[in-house]
Amino acid sequence: MKYKINIIFIFFSIGLSQTSFYGLESWTQVSSVSFAGGGYLLSFRNDFRNPAMLVDSNRVFNIDHIQYPAGITGQSLITNSQINEKYFGLKISRTNYGIFTERNLDNQKTGDYTASDIHFQMVYAQTSKNNKILFGLNTGLFFSQIQSFNAKAIIFSPGIIFKLKDLKLGLLLQNYGKVYNSYITTKESLPNSRVISVAGFIPSTPLEIELDYLSTSRKNIFQISGIININKNIIIKAGSTSNKFDQKIDSSIFNSVFSDFGIGLAYSLDDLIIDFGSYSYGPGGYIFAIGFSSKF
């Protein structure tokens, strides 16, 4: 409980000083963990952050569980389908920050309360007549609650992908929209970003690499992620970002190299996939994830 109380103080301080909607950036799917936040254009168990990727994805039912430090968890459910030449997807994600103790001014316990975020998303995509341009829209409702306080927003994330000869080029406007309620009285904006992605296979290899550039109001981030099929059943994923160079780690070279680093292993058997992922913040900070997929 001590750690959870500390987390809620941190959560309140972030919310009150900056934004009520950092939950929009939390990871609730295994591939996001394995790719260290990248993988916008990599089709394996894609979560449609760039909604145009809906066109290049198999029809699947995904369920994922993420375990953060201090008992914080994330879950998501994703499914998608195709009707004629139109593509549709649904994603429901939830971040649970835990159960916290409520106390009065005399430090007497008066009860418990929870803090959580939930995000409902609908995705639509289609392709041009020559199948060289894919475009889509991710729209949804985001709800955040701490005790009796809540924040609400409607979110829009349009994206487009250009299929070049040996590459895919993606452009995404992520987490734009309108705030309806927040934890603070002053006007606040959503944590939106502009994402440019390039992905393609390394010639003569089964290795697919993606490079991303994220521009946000706080900082600019470079990401690299990759995926390789060892055989028809085993898939390995990994990723890292330029955040690695912002960390001041007084530790071994090994720990420094593997800070801000994600890695994952998936096993595919016919129409079923089991997916494992992990991410290291640095010494002592890890995220673990597991997910399952069924094609239909």
Secondary structure, DSSP 8 states (H G I E B T S, - for coil): -HHHHHHHHHHHHHHHHT-S-GGGG---SHHHHHTTT--SS--TT---SSGGGGGGS--EEEEEEEE-GGG-EEEEEEEEEEETTEEEEEEEEEEEEEEEEEE-TT--EEEEEEEEEEEEEEEEEEE-TTSSEEEEEEEEEEEEEETTEEEEEEEEEEEEEEE-SS-EEEEEEESEEEEEE-SSSS------EEEEEEEEE-TTSSEEEEEEEEEESS-EEEEEEEEEESSSSEEEEEEEEGGGGG----S-HHHHHTTTEEEEEEEEETTEEEEEEEEEEETTEEEEEEEEEEE-
